[in-house]
């Protein structure tokens, strides 16, 4: 399975100069815990950072003091974020998540354009599906062995 096949394609984004108050409202509106901060060049959208709800709470409120509306996504985002290519195996993406102790990672195309976001939850759901498939196969094989016609 490739990262591009498993990732969530509906990505909620933010512009770097948006106030964190706008970012927080967008997270609430879409029910997400992160925004991918992007730069746009024509039709191309490239990730340059990520802002999580934790970033807003820890860096945003601490950074902004009594004026959080003056603090922007760029001020609180993680800019040295990792990415995976849409053609990378899920194993590669999972190793990157583990190595850097992160729960989500942008998925980019060959030119670095944003394709989606892969989260640890996406990977765990996929692994769960694989385990259910294996269990179903074992159950079918066990049932088939027990049939009298199969013993002849």
N, C-alpha and C positions, 0 to 999 in steps of 0.2 A: 504494500500500500504506500502510496506517495503522499507527501504532506499536502500537496495541492488538491488531492482527492478527498482528504479528510478534514481540511480546514473549513472554518466558517467563512463564507464569502461575503456575508453582509457585515461589513466593518464600519463601526461608528468612529468617525474621525474628528479631529480638531485642527484648527490652524494654529500655528505657533504663537501668534499675538492675541489670541482670544483670552479674555479674562477667565480665571479659574471658576468664577461664579457661573459663567456660561457653561463651562465644562461640566460642573457639578449638575446643573439642570439637564444637560444632555444625557449624562449618565443615568439620571433618574428617569427621564423620558423613555429611554430605550432599554432600561433595566440591565445595564452593563456595569462592570467594575473597572473598565479601562477605556481609554480613547487612544487611538493611534494618531500621533501628531504627524501631519503630512505637509509637504511642499508640493505645490501644483505648478506644472510647466505645460501649458496647453492642455492636452488631454491626459498627460502623464501625471500620476500621483505617486510620490515616493515617500516612504516612511522615514522620518528623521528622529522620532522619539516616541515614547509611550508615557501616558499619564494614568496612574491608577487612582482608585478612590483613597488608597493609603497615602499616595503622594499629596493629594489635596488636603487630607487631614493633617499630615505631619509637616510637610514642607510648605504647603500653601498657607495654612493658618499661622504657622510659626514665622513664615517669611513676610507675610502681609501685615502683620500686626493689626491695627484697627482698620486697615484699608485693603481687604482681600480683593476688591474689585480692580485694584491696580496691579495685582500679581497675574502674570500670564502663564499659559501652558508651557511656554519656553522656560520660564523661571523654575518650574517644578518638575518638568519631564526628565525621564531617564534618556539621555541622548546617546549613550554608548551601548544601545540595545543590540541584542543579537537578532539575526534573521535567519530563516532557512529558505531555500529555493523550493519552488513548487514541485520540482522533480526529485527532491531528496526523499529517501526512504523515511518512513515514520520512525524507524529505529535511530536514524541520524538525528531527527528532530528531538526525540525523547532523550537521547544522550546529551544534546545541547541544553535542554531544559534542566536535566539533572546536574550537569557540570556547572551551570551558572545559577542554580537554585532559583529558577523562575517558573511561573505557572502558565505563561502565555508568550507566544512569539509570532511576530509578523511573518507571513509567507510572501515572498517576492518572486517575480518572473526573472527572465534572463537579463533584462535591462534594469533590474532593481525596482520595478514598478510593483506597487502593492496589489496582491492577489487575494489575501485573506489573513485570518489570524487562526493559529492552531493553539489550542489550550490543552493543559494536562487533562481536563475533563473530557475533551474530544478523544484523546488517546485512550483514556480509561474506558469510555463508552465503547470504543472500537474493540478493545481487548475483551471486554465483557461479551460482545457479540461473537467474537471468535471462540470464546470459552463455551458459550451456549451451543454453537455449531458443533463443537467437539463432543459435548455432552449428548446432543441429539444423535450424532453418529454412533457413539458408544451404545446408547440405548437401543438403537435400531439393530446393531450387530448382536447385542446380547439377546434381544427378542428373536432374531433370526436363528441363532444357534439353538434355541430352545424348541423350535418347531420339529415335529416328528419327520416331516418330509425332508428336512435338511440332513437328517442322520442316515439316510439310506445310502 
